[in-house]
Amino acid sequence: MFPERFSNLPAYAFPRLRALLDVHEPGGAVRHMSIGEPKHDFPAWITDVIAEHAAEFGKYPPNEGAPELRAAIAGWVQRRYGVRLDPETQVMSLNGTREGLYNAGMALCPETKNGKRPVVLTPNPFYQVYMISAISAAAEPVFVPATAETDHLPDYAALDAEVLDRTALCYICSPANPQGVMADEAYWTGLIELAEKHDFQILADECYSEIYRDTPPSGALEIARKMGADPERVAIFHSLSKRSNLPGLRSGFVAGGPETIKRMKQLRNYSGAPVALPLQRASERLWADEAHVEENRALYQAKYDLADRIFGNVPGYMSPKGGMFLWLPVADGEEAALKLWKETGIRALPGAYLSRDTKAGNPGKTFLRVAIVAPYDQTEAALQDIRSCLYQEQ
């Protein structure tokens, strides 16, 4: 009666976390560090923009985004990456990047690749929407370890040629959730060359691109254009959730080749939920303003330094290059999360909940993901408690 391909999915990360922790009393005031929900202030003027355009809640919004919003997005991409896009044919507004990352599989994955069931590649650990998009498109998700041995980025080139020849889509996140590493120009170049050789498309999840320590991360579309790659080879996904501290705005975009955007627009025409027009007007202003982004970035940079000071001598600690998470080494992620909850009231996410079991094991099992999204003083106190609770002898 129901699709079999959804029958054996593991529970989503946060229901699993509730099942693990909520049968126990917290060991102190509850502090939420399990989810990447920004707690920094968003620009105060944004509510005025929404109010100014409130009458447009009475209109159906354009599915692909208002022309002014798409122009603002194209302008930001050109300033940030030096890539000129046609806002009419190469940009589409999204109701948050998760919608776009999911629908990309539905719109772009073929029924077969070289006469066989198509493959969708994903890093392991990974943002869970990558897997469910592949399964929804009746493709085979292939989980590729992103561990210390590969600098915490997936080595897709190490896969067998048979798998690569069946590959239709490839997800990659940079800066990476959860490890905080960034794909540099050499990595993007190698991946794009691999995609050209085996004829698959790269879906670049770049929603953390504006939160980084010092050097702005390279963009997939930027490197593809520099290489002269097929314009359809790469699609990028961005969001205002992290960049502007507005996760509730549910506003992002996808940009890529004209055929890619055409197919995603066609799916959106039938099934999508476009962003309300007043929120599109706010988004337009946000993409045009960098001052609030620079202020936000500085807050994270201070917390990166804080984390380095607190955990710098912990064996296996990785200093994040970008993003909003610490990927802390522990003996067992579930045991560490439970101990932390029972002794301090801090909620952190076991790394295994973001990873898939494979024959080689679960690459997230010995990690704990900690979101450093709270203000500095709160983050400092919580990180000190994590250090005392989990690393007493180090």
GUNUKE-570031 format. One record per residue (C-alpha): residue number from 0; chain; x, y, z. Coordinates in nm, 2 decimals. Example, Ala and Ser with C-alpha at 12.3 -4.5 7.8 and 13.67 -1.06 7.14 Angstrom:
2
+------+-------+--------+--------+--------+
! resi ! chain !      X !      Y !      Z !
+------+-------+--------+--------+--------+
!    0 !     A !   1.23 !  -0.45 !   0.78 !
!    1 !     A !   1.37 !  -0.11 !   0.71 !
+------+-------+--------+--------+--------+
# end
This chain:
394
+------+-------+--------+--------+--------+
! resi ! chain !      X !      Y !      Z !
+------+-------+--------+--------+--------+
!    0 !     A !   0.00 !   0.00 !   0.00 !
!    1 !     A !   0.29 !   0.24 !   0.08 !
!    2 !     A !   0.62 !   0.29 !  -0.11 !
!    3 !     A !   0.87 !   0.03 !   0.01 !
!    4 !     A !   1.16 !   0.26 !  -0.05 !
!    5 !     A !   1.06 !   0.47 !   0.26 !
!    6 !     A !   1.00 !   0.17 !   0.48 !
!    7 !     A !   1.34 !   0.12 !   0.63 !
!    8 !     A !   1.45 !   0.48 !   0.68 !
!    9 !     A !   1.63 !   0.56 !   1.01 !
!   10 !     A !   1.45 !   0.80 !   1.23 !
!   11 !     A !   1.53 !   1.16 !   1.17 !
!   12 !     A !   1.80 !   1.31 !   1.38 !
!   13 !     A !   1.60 !   1.52 !   1.62 !
!   14 !     A !   1.33 !   1.26 !   1.71 !
!   15 !     A !   1.61 !   1.02 !   1.78 !
!   16 !     A !   1.78 !   1.28 !   2.01 !
!   17 !     A !   1.45 !   1.33 !   2.20 !
!   18 !     A !   1.41 !   0.96 !   2.24 !
!   19 !     A !   1.77 !   0.93 !   2.38 !
!   20 !     A !   1.76 !   1.23 !   2.62 !
!   21 !     A !   1.40 !   1.31 !   2.72 !
!   22 !     A !   1.35 !   1.00 !   2.94 !
!   23 !     A !   1.62 !   1.15 !   3.17 !
!   24 !     A !   1.62 !   1.46 !   3.38 !
!   25 !     A !   1.86 !   1.73 !   3.27 !
!   26 !     A !   2.16 !   1.80 !   3.50 !
!   27 !     A !   2.11 !   2.17 !   3.48 !
!   28 !     A !   1.94 !   2.45 !   3.30 !
!   29 !     A !   1.86 !   2.33 !   2.95 !
!   30 !     A !   2.09 !   2.47 !   2.68 !
!   31 !     A !   2.01 !   2.39 !   2.31 !
!   32 !     A !   2.33 !   2.32 !   2.11 !
!   33 !     A !   2.19 !   2.04 !   1.89 !
!   34 !     A !   2.04 !   2.24 !   1.60 !
!   35 !     A !   2.19 !   2.51 !   1.38 !
!   36 !     A !   1.92 !   2.77 !   1.45 !
!   37 !     A !   2.10 !   3.11 !   1.45 !
!   38 !     A !   2.05 !   3.32 !   1.77 !
!   39 !     A !   2.23 !   3.64 !   1.66 !
!   40 !     A !   2.01 !   3.94 !   1.59 !
!   41 !     A !   1.87 !   3.98 !   1.24 !
!   42 !     A !   1.87 !   4.33 !   1.09 !
!   43 !     A !   1.61 !   4.54 !   1.28 !
!   44 !     A !   1.50 !   4.71 !   0.96 !
!   45 !     A !   1.37 !   4.39 !   0.80 !
!   46 !     A !   1.04 !   4.41 !   0.99 !
!   47 !     A !   0.98 !   4.75 !   0.85 !
!   48 !     A !   1.03 !   4.62 !   0.50 !
!   49 !     A !   0.78 !   4.34 !   0.56 !
!   50 !     A !   0.53 !   4.59 !   0.71 !
!   51 !     A !   0.56 !   4.83 !   0.41 !
!   52 !     A !   0.47 !   4.55 !   0.17 !
!   53 !     A !   0.21 !   4.37 !   0.40 !
!   54 !     A !  -0.07 !   4.44 !   0.15 !
!   55 !     A !   0.11 !   4.20 !  -0.09 !
!   56 !     A !   0.01 !   3.91 !   0.14 !
!   57 !     A !  -0.31 !   3.94 !  -0.05 !
!   58 !     A !  -0.15 !   3.84 !  -0.38 !
!   59 !     A !  -0.02 !   3.50 !  -0.51 !
!   60 !     A !   0.35 !   3.53 !  -0.53 !
!   61 !     A !   0.54 !   3.45 !  -0.85 !
!   62 !     A !   0.65 !   3.09 !  -0.83 !
!   63 !     A !   1.01 !   3.16 !  -0.95 !
!   64 !     A !   1.04 !   3.47 !  -0.74 !
!   65 !     A !   0.97 !   3.84 !  -0.82 !
!   66 !     A !   1.19 !   3.99 !  -1.09 !
!   67 !     A !   1.34 !   4.24 !  -0.84 !
!   68 !     A !   1.44 !   3.95 !  -0.60 !
!   69 !     A !   1.60 !   3.75 !  -0.88 !
!   70 !     A !   1.79 !   4.06 !  -1.00 !
!   71 !     A !   1.91 !   4.12 !  -0.64 !
!   72 !     A !   2.03 !   3.75 !  -0.62 !
!   73 !     A !   2.20 !   3.77 !  -0.95 !
!   74 !     A !   2.37 !   4.09 !  -0.84 !
!   75 !     A !   2.49 !   3.93 !  -0.52 !
!   76 !     A !   2.63 !   3.63 !  -0.71 !
!   77 !     A !   2.83 !   3.85 !  -0.94 !
!   78 !     A !   2.97 !   4.06 !  -0.65 !
!   79 !     A !   3.05 !   3.75 !  -0.44 !
!   80 !     A !   3.18 !   3.51 !  -0.71 !
!   81 !     A !   3.23 !   3.72 !  -1.02 !
!   82 !     A !   2.97 !   3.51 !  -1.21 !
!   83 !     A !   2.72 !   3.69 !  -1.43 !
!   84 !     A !   2.38 !   3.52 !  -1.43 !
!   85 !     A !   2.06 !   3.59 !  -1.63 !
!   86 !     A !   1.80 !   3.64 !  -1.35 !
!   87 !     A !   1.53 !   3.54 !  -1.59 !
!   88 !     A !   1.67 !   3.20 !  -1.68 !
!   89 !     A !   1.94 !   3.11 !  -1.42 !
!   90 !     A !   1.79 !   3.20 !  -1.08 !
!   91 !     A !   1.49 !   3.08 !  -0.89 !
!   92 !     A !   1.38 !   3.18 !  -0.54 !
!   93 !     A !   1.33 !   2.90 !  -0.29 !
!   94 !     A !   1.13 !   2.85 !   0.02 !
!   95 !     A !   1.45 !   2.77 !   0.21 !
!   96 !     A !   1.74 !   2.57 !   0.07 !
!   97 !     A !   1.60 !   2.24 !   0.20 !
!   98 !     A !   1.31 !   2.27 !  -0.05 !
!   99 !     A !   1.54 !   2.33 !  -0.34 !
!  100 !     A !   1.79 !   2.05 !  -0.24 !
!  101 !     A !   1.50 !   1.80 !  -0.22 !
!  102 !     A !   1.33 !   1.91 !  -0.54 !
!  103 !     A !   1.65 !   1.91 !  -0.73 !
!  104 !     A !   1.65 !   1.53 !  -0.71 !
!  105 !     A !   1.29 !   1.51 !  -0.82 !
!  106 !     A !   1.34 !   1.76 !  -1.11 !
!  107 !     A !   1.69 !   1.66 !  -1.23 !
!  108 !     A !   1.74 !   1.29 !  -1.17 !
!  109 !     A !   1.67 !   1.07 !  -1.47 !
!  110 !     A !   1.49 !   0.74 !  -1.45 !
!  111 !     A !   1.80 !   0.56 !  -1.57 !
!  112 !     A !   2.16 !   0.64 !  -1.63 !
!  113 !     A !   2.34 !   0.44 !  -1.90 !
!  114 !     A !   2.05 !   0.19 !  -1.89 !
!  115 !     A !   2.08 !   0.13 !  -1.52 !
!  116 !     A !   1.93 !   0.26 !  -1.19 !
!  117 !     A !   2.08 !   0.60 !  -1.13 !
!  118 !     A !   2.31 !   0.68 !  -0.84 !
!  119 !     A !   2.31 !   0.99 !  -0.62 !
!  120 !     A !   2.63 !   1.06 !  -0.44 !
!  121 !     A !   2.63 !   1.21 !  -0.09 !
!  122 !     A !   2.90 !   1.28 !   0.17 !
!  123 !     A !   2.88 !   1.07 !   0.49 !
!  124 !     A !   2.80 !   1.24 !   0.73 !
!  125 !     A !   2.55 !   1.45 !   0.55 !
!  126 !     A !   2.24 !   1.68 !   0.56 !
!  127 !     A !   1.96 !   1.42 !   0.56 !
!  128 !     A !   1.76 !   1.58 !   0.28 !
!  129 !     A !   2.02 !   1.46 !   0.03 !
!  130 !     A !   1.94 !   1.10 !   0.10 !
!  131 !     A !   1.56 !   1.14 !   0.10 !
!  132 !     A !   1.57 !   1.33 !  -0.23 !
!  133 !     A !   1.76 !   1.04 !  -0.39 !
!  134 !     A !   1.52 !   0.78 !  -0.25 !
!  135 !     A !   1.22 !   0.99 !  -0.36 !
!  136 !     A !   1.36 !   0.99 !  -0.71 !
!  137 !     A !   1.40 !   0.61 !  -0.70 !
!  138 !     A !   1.77 !   0.65 !  -0.73 !
!  139 !     A !   2.03 !   0.47 !  -0.53 !
!  140 !     A !   2.20 !   0.69 !  -0.27 !
!  141 !     A !   2.57 !   0.61 !  -0.23 !
!  142 !     A !   2.73 !   0.73 !   0.09 !
!  143 !     A !   3.09 !   0.83 !   0.06 !
!  144 !     A !   3.30 !   0.88 !   0.38 !
!  145 !     A !   3.40 !   1.23 !   0.46 !
!  146 !     A !   3.66 !   1.15 !   0.73 !
!  147 !     A !   4.00 !   1.26 !   0.85 !
!  148 !     A !   4.16 !   1.03 !   0.59 !
!  149 !     A !   4.00 !   1.25 !   0.31 !
!  150 !     A !   4.03 !   1.59 !   0.50 !
!  151 !     A !   3.66 !   1.55 !   0.59 !
!  152 !     A !   3.55 !   1.60 !   0.23 !
!  153 !     A !   3.42 !   1.30 !   0.02 !
!  154 !     A !   3.67 !   1.15 !  -0.22 !
!  155 !     A !   3.42 !   1.08 !  -0.50 !
!  156 !     A !   3.71 !   1.01 !  -0.75 !
!  157 !     A !   3.79 !   0.69 !  -0.55 !
!  158 !     A !   3.46 !   0.53 !  -0.64 !
!  159 !     A !   3.45 !   0.25 !  -0.90 !
!  160 !     A !   3.40 !   0.36 !  -1.26 !
!  161 !     A !   3.08 !   0.15 !  -1.27 !
!  162 !     A !   2.93 !   0.36 !  -0.99 !
!  163 !     A !   3.05 !   0.69 !  -1.14 !
!  164 !     A !   2.90 !   0.60 !  -1.48 !
!  165 !     A !   2.56 !   0.55 !  -1.31 !
!  166 !     A !   2.59 !   0.87 !  -1.11 !
!  167 !     A !   2.33 !   1.13 !  -1.21 !
!  168 !     A !   2.37 !   1.38 !  -0.92 !
!  169 !     A !   2.63 !   1.46 !  -0.66 !
!  170 !     A !   2.56 !   1.65 !  -0.34 !
!  171 !     A !   2.84 !   1.84 !  -0.17 !
!  172 !     A !   2.83 !   2.10 !   0.12 !
!  173 !     A !   3.09 !   2.37 !   0.17 !
!  174 !     A !   3.16 !   2.49 !   0.43 !
!  175 !     A !   3.06 !   2.14 !   0.54 !
!  176 !     A !   2.79 !   2.06 !   0.79 !
!  177 !     A !   2.90 !   1.92 !   1.04 !
!  178 !     A !   3.28 !   1.93 !   1.01 !
!  179 !     A !   3.34 !   2.30 !   0.92 !
!  180 !     A !   3.59 !   2.23 !   0.64 !
!  181 !     A !   3.58 !   2.41 !   0.31 !
!  182 !     A !   3.63 !   2.29 !  -0.05 !
!  183 !     A !   3.91 !   2.49 !  -0.21 !
!  184 !     A !   3.96 !   2.56 !  -0.57 !
!  185 !     A !   4.16 !   2.24 !  -0.63 !
!  186 !     A !   3.88 !   2.03 !  -0.47 !
!  187 !     A !   3.61 !   2.19 !  -0.68 !
!  188 !     A !   3.83 !   2.16 !  -1.00 !
!  189 !     A !   3.88 !   1.79 !  -0.94 !
!  190 !     A !   3.51 !   1.73 !  -0.87 !
!  191 !     A !   3.40 !   1.92 !  -1.18 !
!  192 !     A !   3.64 !   1.74 !  -1.40 !
!  193 !     A !   3.51 !   1.41 !  -1.26 !
!  194 !     A !   3.15 !   1.52 !  -1.33 !
!  195 !     A !   3.25 !   1.62 !  -1.68 !
!  196 !     A !   3.42 !   1.28 !  -1.74 !
!  197 !     A !   3.12 !   1.07 !  -1.61 !
!  198 !     A !   2.85 !   1.32 !  -1.70 !
!  199 !     A !   2.68 !   1.39 !  -1.37 !
!  200 !     A !   2.56 !   1.71 !  -1.21 !
!  201 !     A !   2.69 !   1.87 !  -0.89 !
!  202 !     A !   2.44 !   2.01 !  -0.64 !
!  203 !     A !   2.65 !   2.25 !  -0.42 !
!  204 !     A !   2.49 !   2.32 !  -0.09 !
!  205 !     A !   2.66 !   2.65 !   0.00 !
!  206 !     A !   2.42 !   2.78 !   0.27 !
!  207 !     A !   2.71 !   2.84 !   0.52 !
!  208 !     A !   2.92 !   3.03 !   0.26 !
!  209 !     A !   2.92 !   3.36 !   0.44 !
!  210 !     A !   3.02 !   3.23 !   0.78 !
!  211 !     A !   3.40 !   3.17 !   0.78 !
!  212 !     A !   3.71 !   3.23 !   0.97 !
!  213 !     A !   3.93 !   3.44 !   0.74 !
!  214 !     A !   3.92 !   3.35 !   0.37 !
!  215 !     A !   3.59 !   3.34 !   0.18 !
!  216 !     A !   3.53 !   2.99 !   0.05 !
!  217 !     A !   3.54 !   2.93 !  -0.32 !
!  218 !     A !   3.21 !   2.87 !  -0.49 !
!  219 !     A !   3.12 !   2.58 !  -0.72 !
!  220 !     A !   2.97 !   2.80 !  -0.99 !
!  221 !     A !   3.27 !   3.03 !  -0.97 !
!  222 !     A !   3.52 !   2.75 !  -1.04 !
!  223 !     A !   3.30 !   2.59 !  -1.30 !
!  224 !     A !   3.28 !   2.92 !  -1.49 !
!  225 !     A !   3.66 !   2.97 !  -1.46 !
!  226 !     A !   3.71 !   2.62 !  -1.60 !
!  227 !     A !   3.47 !   2.67 !  -1.89 !
!  228 !     A !   3.26 !   2.37 !  -1.78 !
!  229 !     A !   2.92 !   2.29 !  -1.91 !
!  230 !     A !   2.68 !   2.56 !  -1.77 !
!  231 !     A !   2.45 !   2.28 !  -1.66 !
!  232 !     A !   2.72 !   2.10 !  -1.46 !
!  233 !     A !   2.67 !   2.28 !  -1.14 !
!  234 !     A !   2.37 !   2.42 !  -0.94 !
!  235 !     A !   2.43 !   2.62 !  -0.62 !
!  236 !     A !   2.19 !   2.66 !  -0.33 !
!  237 !     A !   2.20 !   2.95 !  -0.08 !
!  238 !     A !   1.99 !   3.07 !   0.21 !
!  239 !     A !   1.92 !   3.37 !   0.42 !
!  240 !     A !   1.88 !   3.15 !   0.73 !
!  241 !     A !   2.25 !   3.15 !   0.83 !
!  242 !     A !   2.38 !   3.45 !   0.63 !
!  243 !     A !   2.12 !   3.69 !   0.78 !
!  244 !     A !   2.00 !   3.50 !   1.10 !
!  245 !     A !   1.65 !   3.45 !   0.96 !
!  246 !     A !   1.57 !   3.08 !   0.96 !
!  247 !     A !   1.20 !   3.16 !   0.99 !
!  248 !     A !   1.20 !   3.37 !   0.68 !
!  249 !     A !   1.23 !   3.05 !   0.47 !
!  250 !     A !   1.40 !   3.22 !   0.19 !
!  251 !     A !   1.69 !   3.11 !  -0.04 !
!  252 !     A !   1.77 !   3.05 !  -0.40 !
!  253 !     A !   1.91 !   2.81 !  -0.66 !
!  254 !     A !   2.12 !   2.92 !  -0.95 !
!  255 !     A !   2.26 !   2.72 !  -1.24 !
!  256 !     A !   2.22 !   2.65 !  -1.61 !
!  257 !     A !   1.91 !   2.76 !  -1.79 !
!  258 !     A !   1.79 !   2.40 !  -1.85 !
!  259 !     A !   1.84 !   2.31 !  -1.48 !
!  260 !     A !   1.64 !   2.61 !  -1.37 !
!  261 !     A !   1.37 !   2.55 !  -1.63 !
!  262 !     A !   1.32 !   2.20 !  -1.50 !
!  263 !     A !   1.31 !   2.31 !  -1.14 !
!  264 !     A !   1.06 !   2.59 !  -1.22 !
!  265 !     A !   0.84 !   2.34 !  -1.40 !
!  266 !     A !   0.83 !   2.12 !  -1.09 !
!  267 !     A !   0.76 !   2.43 !  -0.87 !
!  268 !     A !   0.47 !   2.52 !  -1.10 !
!  269 !     A !   0.29 !   2.20 !  -1.00 !
!  270 !     A !   0.41 !   2.13 !  -0.65 !
!  271 !     A !   0.60 !   2.42 !  -0.49 !
!  272 !     A !   0.53 !   2.67 !  -0.22 !
!  273 !     A !   0.67 !   3.01 !  -0.33 !
!  274 !     A !   0.79 !   3.27 !  -0.08 !
!  275 !     A !   0.52 !   3.53 !   0.01 !
!  276 !     A !   0.57 !   3.86 !  -0.16 !
!  277 !     A !   0.64 !   4.07 !   0.15 !
!  278 !     A !   0.91 !   3.82 !   0.24 !
!  279 !     A !   1.05 !   3.83 !  -0.11 !
!  280 !     A !   1.07 !   4.21 !  -0.07 !
!  281 !     A !   1.26 !   4.17 !   0.25 !
!  282 !     A !   1.49 !   3.91 !   0.09 !
!  283 !     A !   1.57 !   4.15 !  -0.19 !
!  284 !     A !   1.69 !   4.40 !   0.06 !
!  285 !     A !   1.89 !   4.14 !   0.25 !
!  286 !     A !   2.08 !   4.02 !  -0.06 !
!  287 !     A !   2.18 !   4.38 !  -0.13 !
!  288 !     A !   2.32 !   4.45 !   0.21 !
!  289 !     A !   2.66 !   4.32 !   0.34 !
!  290 !     A !   2.70 !   4.53 !   0.66 !
!  291 !     A !   2.48 !   4.29 !   0.87 !
!  292 !     A !   2.66 !   3.99 !   0.72 !
!  293 !     A !   3.00 !   4.12 !   0.82 !
!  294 !     A !   2.88 !   4.19 !   1.17 !
!  295 !     A !   2.74 !   3.84 !   1.19 !
!  296 !     A !   3.06 !   3.68 !   1.06 !
!  297 !     A !   3.27 !   3.86 !   1.32 !
!  298 !     A !   3.06 !   3.71 !   1.60 !
!  299 !     A !   3.13 !   3.36 !   1.47 !
!  300 !     A !   3.50 !   3.44 !   1.42 !
!  301 !     A !   3.52 !   3.53 !   1.79 !
!  302 !     A !   3.35 !   3.20 !   1.88 !
!  303 !     A !   3.59 !   3.00 !   1.66 !
!  304 !     A !   3.88 !   3.15 !   1.86 !
!  305 !     A !   3.69 !   3.07 !   2.18 !
!  306 !     A !   3.65 !   2.71 !   2.08 !
!  307 !     A !   4.02 !   2.68 !   1.99 !
!  308 !     A !   4.12 !   2.81 !   2.33 !
!  309 !     A !   3.89 !   2.57 !   2.51 !
!  310 !     A !   3.94 !   2.25 !   2.30 !
!  311 !     A !   4.27 !   2.32 !   2.13 !
!  312 !     A !   4.47 !   2.06 !   2.33 !
!  313 !     A !   4.20 !   1.79 !   2.29 !
!  314 !     A !   4.34 !   1.51 !   2.07 !
!  315 !     A !   4.15 !   1.51 !   1.74 !
!  316 !     A !   3.99 !   1.85 !   1.78 !
!  317 !     A !   3.93 !   2.02 !   1.45 !
!  318 !     A !   3.93 !   2.40 !   1.44 !
!  319 !     A !   3.64 !   2.50 !   1.21 !
!  320 !     A !   3.72 !   2.69 !   0.90 !
!  321 !     A !   3.36 !   2.79 !   0.85 !
!  322 !     A !   3.00 !   2.72 !   0.94 !
!  323 !     A !   2.83 !   2.71 !   1.29 !
!  324 !     A !   2.93 !   2.38 !   1.43 !
!  325 !     A !   3.20 !   2.20 !   1.63 !
!  326 !     A !   3.26 !   1.84 !   1.53 !
!  327 !     A !   3.40 !   1.72 !   1.86 !
!  328 !     A !   3.58 !   1.38 !   1.89 !
!  329 !     A !   3.44 !   1.15 !   2.16 !
!  330 !     A !   3.46 !   0.78 !   2.23 !
!  331 !     A !   3.09 !   0.73 !   2.15 !
!  332 !     A !   2.85 !   1.01 !   2.04 !
!  333 !     A !   2.54 !   0.88 !   2.20 !
!  334 !     A !   2.71 !   0.81 !   2.53 !
!  335 !     A !   2.87 !   1.15 !   2.53 !
!  336 !     A !   2.54 !   1.33 !   2.44 !
!  337 !     A !   2.36 !   1.14 !   2.72 !
!  338 !     A !   2.63 !   1.22 !   2.98 !
!  339 !     A !   2.63 !   1.58 !   2.88 !
!  340 !     A !   2.25 !   1.60 !   2.92 !
!  341 !     A !   2.24 !   1.42 !   3.25 !
!  342 !     A !   2.52 !   1.62 !   3.40 !
!  343 !     A !   2.49 !   1.97 !   3.25 !
!  344 !     A !   2.15 !   2.00 !   3.07 !
!  345 !     A !   2.33 !   2.07 !   2.73 !
!  346 !     A !   2.17 !   1.91 !   2.43 !
!  347 !     A !   2.42 !   1.82 !   2.16 !
!  348 !     A !   2.37 !   1.58 !   1.86 !
!  349 !     A !   2.55 !   1.24 !   1.83 !
!  350 !     A !   2.74 !   1.24 !   1.51 !
!  351 !     A !   2.59 !   0.90 !   1.41 !
!  352 !     A !   2.25 !   1.07 !   1.37 !
!  353 !     A !   2.39 !   1.26 !   1.08 !
!  354 !     A !   2.56 !   0.96 !   0.92 !
!  355 !     A !   2.46 !   0.63 !   0.76 !
!  356 !     A !   2.59 !   0.29 !   0.86 !
!  357 !     A !   2.81 !   0.14 !   0.59 !
!  358 !     A !   3.03 !  -0.17 !   0.57 !
!  359 !     A !   3.31 !   0.04 !   0.70 !
!  360 !     A !   3.10 !   0.15 !   1.00 !
!  361 !     A !   2.94 !   0.48 !   1.08 !
!  362 !     A !   3.18 !   0.77 !   1.03 !
!  363 !     A !   2.99 !   0.99 !   1.28 !
!  364 !     A !   2.98 !   0.74 !   1.57 !
!  365 !     A !   3.28 !   0.89 !   1.75 !
!  366 !     A !   3.18 !   1.26 !   1.72 !
!  367 !     A !   2.94 !   1.50 !   1.87 !
!  368 !     A !   2.80 !   1.80 !   1.68 !
!  369 !     A !   2.78 !   2.12 !   1.88 !
!  370 !     A !   2.60 !   2.43 !   1.74 !
!  371 !     A !   2.78 !   2.75 !   1.85 !
!  372 !     A !   2.48 !   2.97 !   1.76 !
!  373 !     A !   2.41 !   3.14 !   2.09 !
!  374 !     A !   2.57 !   3.47 !   2.19 !
!  375 !     A !   2.93 !   3.47 !   2.30 !
!  376 !     A !   2.89 !   3.46 !   2.68 !
!  377 !     A !   2.64 !   3.18 !   2.66 !
!  378 !     A !   2.85 !   2.99 !   2.42 !
!  379 !     A !   3.16 !   3.03 !   2.64 !
!  380 !     A !   2.99 !   2.90 !   2.95 !
!  381 !     A !   2.84 !   2.60 !   2.76 !
!  382 !     A !   3.17 !   2.51 !   2.59 !
!  383 !     A !   3.35 !   2.53 !   2.93 !
!  384 !     A !   3.09 !   2.29 !   3.07 !
!  385 !     A !   3.14 !   2.05 !   2.78 !
!  386 !     A !   3.51 !   2.06 !   2.83 !
!  387 !     A !   3.48 !   1.98 !   3.20 !
!  388 !     A !   3.22 !   1.71 !   3.15 !
!  389 !     A !   3.37 !   1.52 !   2.85 !
!  390 !     A !   3.74 !   1.59 !   2.86 !
!  391 !     A !   3.83 !   1.60 !   3.23 !
!  392 !     A !   4.16 !   1.42 !   3.18 !
!  393 !     A !   4.28 !   1.62 !   2.88 !
+------+-------+--------+--------+--------+
# end
